Amino acid sequence: MIKIISKGSKMTAPIIEAKKVIETLLQESSYDEIIRELAFDRMIKKGLQESKKRKLTIESLF
């Protein structure tokens, strides 16, 4: 498990979401793998939000 130390007593929502993704990865994951997984997670979540609004396009994912 990776501990993320924040400057305040509370973590922000984006940090909490990033922490959840990072905790699913192997300890040996490279920096590039971590960034790729975070980007993939964001694209999936954004796509789901857009599909709920019925505004899904390929361009809206990037």
N, C-alpha and C positions, 0 to 999 in steps of 0.2 A: 504494500500500500504506500502511496506517495502522499506526503503531507504538504499541503500548500499553506504557507504562512502568509496571512494578510496583515496589513498595517493596522487595521481596525479590529474590533472584536467580532465583526460580522463580515461574511463574504458576500459579494454581490451575486446576483443571479447568473451572470455569464461565467463567473469563476466556479460557481457550484456546478453548472452544466459541463464546463470543461473538465472539472475534476471527475465527474461521473464517467465521461468518455475515456479519460486517461487511465482511470482505475480498471477499465476493462482490458487494457493492453498488457502485453508481456513486459516484465521488467527489462528485458533486453531490447525493447523497442528503441529505434533510433529517433532522433529529433525530427527527421523528415517523415517517418511513419506516424509520429504523434500529430504533426501538423496536418498530414493527409487525412487522418481519422477525424480530427476536429473540423476540417473543411467539409468532409463527406457528411458528418453529422449535421452541420449547419445547412448544407444543401438539401438534405432530406427533410429537416424540420421546416425550412423555408418553402419547399415544394408542397408539403402537407398543408401549410397555412394558405398558400396561394390556391391550392385545389379546393379548399373549403370556401374560398372567396370566388371560385370559378375563374381565376385569372392566370391559370398556369400556362406559361410559355417557357421554352428552352432558355430564352434570354433572361427571364426573371430569376433563374437559378444562379446566375453568376453575377 
